[in-house]
Amino acid sequence: MPIKPPPVIVPKAAEAYVPPPPPKTDQALSKEHPSSWVSDLVDDQKDGIRFFSDLFTLATQKGLMDPLLLVTIAAWKDDDDIYHIYPHYWQSLKFVGYNTLFDDVLKAAASATGGSADAIPFEFDVNGVTHVVWVWKGDYVNLGAGAEGAIYIQGIGQHFFTAPELAMPMQLTLTSSDKTIQYFDYYPSDNQWWITGFNPQFQDVYAHEMIMTLTINFSSRPDLFEGFQNRYDNDISPWTFNGETATLVW
């Protein structure tokens, strides 16, 4: 595992952050609860979901799910038994993309299995095209305590397209809010459009009891950096900037 670089900035917390009015349409700070119809659908099947979730969780913790996870979602384990997802599998196809409906499914699944999950999309404009850095943290069912960060580009309506061509150096860490638990820290050497980490040994966790730190080095993409900094380098933003590196603590 690469040697972790020393911290160079002290970022501000994101808990109370409310994004400023967007140039187009921006998402407000997300809630940990899914939309009502998704929640109702999951609640109707909660007992069955919990039963199968417990089975999958036990199998995942023992490594029995590794071949299936690798084939289906390209999840692999590092030397610390932390799962990551290869960013160049089917999820990298342009039209797979992402939208808030997926957030509702994630939150509903986390709620049904005893935890919670949350997400924030940070939209910004580059030459008239909307981009978004989307972040997630919380309970990922059998994968356990996890966090993600990814970049997408304007798609169709509210659906954003996947943008692997925008991959940049990223780093991701996840701790408990009281700093007593280090779920994982991940410093990949390859550029990432989507960075992930999941610790299956910690289950039924709550998003508001976790702190994720995402760092993005925009130095190879000055066009993206200009648009992102113009939007989020201000006193109410949870992002801090050091040169062409942006860091979120949430």
C-alpha positions in Angstrom: 0.0 0.0 0.0 1.4 3.4 -0.9 2.7 5.6 1.9 0.0 8.0 3.0 0.9 11.6 2.4 0.9 14.0 5.3 -2.1 16.2 5.6 -1.6 19.7 4.2 -4.9 21.4 5.0 -7.5 21.4 7.8 -10.8 21.1 6.0 -14.1 22.4 7.3 -16.9 20.1 8.2 -19.8 19.6 5.9 -22.6 18.7 8.3 -24.5 22.0 8.1 -23.7 22.7 4.5 -26.4 23.9 2.2 -25.3 24.5 -1.4 -25.7 28.0 -2.8 -28.2 28.6 -5.7 -26.9 26.7 -8.7 -26.3 27.9 -12.2 -28.9 25.4 -13.3 -30.5 22.8 -11.0 -28.6 21.7 -7.9 -29.5 19.1 -5.3 -30.0 20.3 -1.7 -28.2 18.5 1.1 -29.5 14.9 1.0 -31.4 13.3 3.8 -30.6 9.8 5.1 -34.2 8.6 4.4 -35.4 7.5 1.0 -38.3 8.9 -0.9 -41.7 7.7 0.4 -42.6 5.3 -2.4 -39.3 3.5 -2.3 -39.4 3.4 1.5 -42.9 1.9 1.4 -41.9 -0.7 -1.1 -38.9 -1.8 1.0 -40.9 -1.7 4.3 -43.4 -4.2 2.8 -40.5 -6.7 2.3 -38.3 -5.7 5.2 -38.4 -9.1 7.0 -37.4 -11.0 3.9 -34.7 -8.4 3.0 -33.2 -8.6 6.5 -33.1 -12.4 6.5 -31.3 -12.6 3.2 -29.1 -9.6 4.1 -27.9 -11.5 7.2 -27.0 -14.5 5.1 -25.1 -12.5 2.5 -23.4 -10.5 5.3 -22.1 -13.6 7.0 -20.9 -15.1 3.7 -19.2 -11.8 2.8 -17.4 -11.5 6.1 -16.1 -15.0 5.7 -15.0 -14.3 2.1 -17.4 -16.8 0.6 -19.0 -14.1 -1.6 -15.7 -12.9 -3.1 -16.0 -14.8 -6.5 -19.6 -13.6 -6.9 -18.8 -10.0 -5.9 -15.9 -9.9 -8.3 -17.9 -11.2 -11.3 -21.1 -9.2 -10.6 -19.8 -5.8 -9.5 -16.0 -6.1 -9.8 -15.4 -5.9 -6.1 -12.0 -6.9 -4.9 -10.3 -7.0 -1.5 -7.1 -5.3 -0.6 -4.5 -6.5 2.0 -6.6 -5.1 4.8 -9.7 -7.0 3.6 -11.4 -3.8 2.5 -13.5 -4.1 -0.6 -13.1 -1.7 -3.5 -14.7 -1.7 -6.9 -12.7 -1.7 -10.1 -13.8 1.6 -11.8 -13.6 0.1 -15.4 -16.3 -2.6 -15.4 -19.9 -2.3 -16.6 -20.4 0.7 -14.2 -18.1 2.7 -16.4 -20.4 2.5 -19.4 -21.6 6.0 -20.4 -25.3 5.4 -20.1 -25.2 3.5 -16.8 -24.6 6.9 -15.2 -26.4 7.9 -12.0 -29.4 9.8 -10.7 -31.2 10.4 -7.4 -33.4 7.3 -7.8 -30.3 5.2 -7.1 -29.8 7.2 -4.0 -33.3 6.3 -2.8 -32.7 2.6 -3.4 -29.4 2.8 -1.4 -31.0 4.6 1.5 -34.0 2.2 1.5 -31.7 -0.9 1.5 -29.6 0.5 4.3 -32.7 1.4 6.4 -34.2 -2.1 5.8 -31.1 -3.8 7.1 -30.7 -1.7 10.2 -28.5 1.2 9.2 -28.6 4.4 7.1 -26.9 5.9 4.0 -26.6 9.4 2.7 -25.5 11.2 -0.5 -24.7 14.7 -1.7 -24.3 15.7 -5.4 -22.0 18.7 -5.9 -22.9 20.2 -9.3 -20.7 22.7 -11.1 -20.5 24.2 -14.6 -17.7 23.7 -17.2 -18.1 25.6 -20.4 -21.9 25.5 -20.2 -22.0 21.7 -19.3 -23.1 20.6 -15.9 -20.8 18.2 -14.1 -21.3 16.7 -10.6 -19.0 15.2 -8.0 -21.3 12.8 -6.1 -20.4 11.4 -2.7 -21.9 8.7 -0.5 -21.4 7.2 2.9 -23.2 4.8 5.2 -24.3 1.2 5.5 -23.9 -0.8 2.3 -25.8 -3.9 3.3 -23.5 -7.0 3.2 -20.5 -4.8 2.3 -20.8 -2.9 5.5 -19.5 0.5 6.4 -18.6 2.3 3.2 -18.1 5.5 1.2 -17.7 6.5 -2.4 -16.9 9.5 -4.6 -17.4 9.8 -8.3 -17.6 12.4 -11.1 -20.4 12.5 -13.7 -21.3 14.7 -16.6 -24.6 16.1 -17.9 -26.8 13.4 -19.4 -30.5 13.2 -20.1 -32.8 15.1 -17.8 -31.8 14.4 -14.3 -29.7 11.3 -15.3 -26.0 12.0 -15.4 -23.7 10.0 -17.6 -20.6 8.2 -16.4 -17.4 10.0 -17.2 -14.3 7.7 -16.9 -12.4 10.0 -19.2 -12.4 12.6 -16.4 -10.5 10.3 -14.0 -8.1 12.1 -11.7 -6.0 11.2 -8.6 -8.3 10.7 -5.7 -8.0 9.6 -2.0 -10.7 8.4 0.3 -10.9 7.7 4.1 -13.7 6.8 6.4 -13.8 7.0 10.2 -16.4 7.1 12.9 -17.5 10.6 13.9 -15.7 10.2 17.3 -12.5 9.1 15.5 -12.4 5.9 17.5 -12.8 3.6 14.4 -10.8 3.8 11.2 -13.0 1.9 8.8 -10.5 2.3 6.0 -8.1 4.6 4.2 -7.5 4.2 0.5 -4.7 5.9 -1.6 -4.8 4.3 -5.0 -1.9 5.1 -7.4 -4.2 5.0 -10.5 -6.5 7.9 -11.5 -10.1 7.4 -10.5 -13.4 8.6 -11.8 -15.1 6.6 -9.0 -13.4 5.7 -5.8 -14.8 3.3 -3.2 -14.2 1.5 0.1 -16.3 -0.9 2.1 -15.5 -2.7 5.4 -17.8 -5.7 5.9 -16.8 -6.2 9.5 -18.8 -3.2 10.6 -22.6 -3.6 10.0 -25.7 -1.6 10.7 -23.9 1.7 10.8 -25.4 5.2 10.4 -24.3 7.8 8.0 -24.4 10.6 10.5 -22.0 8.8 12.7 -19.3 8.6 10.1 -16.8 11.0 8.6 -15.6 10.5 5.0 -12.7 12.5 3.6 -12.4 12.7 -0.2 -9.5 14.4 -1.9 -9.4 15.2 -5.6 -6.3 16.4 -7.4 -7.5 18.5 -10.4 -4.1 19.4 -11.6 -4.5 17.4 -14.8 -7.9 19.0 -15.5 -7.6 22.8 -15.1 -10.9 23.3 -16.9 -12.7 21.1 -14.3 -10.8 22.8 -11.5 -11.8 26.3 -12.5 -15.4 25.4 -12.6 -15.4 23.5 -9.4 -13.4 26.1 -7.5 -15.6 28.9 -8.8 -18.6 27.1 -7.3 -17.3 25.8 -4.0 -14.3 27.9 -2.9 -16.3 30.1 -0.4 -17.0 30.5 3.2 -20.1 28.2 3.3 -18.7 25.4 1.3 -17.5 22.2 3.0 -14.7 21.9 0.4 -11.3 23.4 1.0 -8.6 24.1 -1.6 -4.8 23.7 -1.6 -3.4 24.6 -4.9 -5.4 22.5 -7.4 -6.4 19.9 -4.8 -9.9 20.0 -3.3 -10.8 18.2 -0.1 -14.2 17.4 1.4 -14.7 16.3 5.0 -18.3 15.1 5.5 
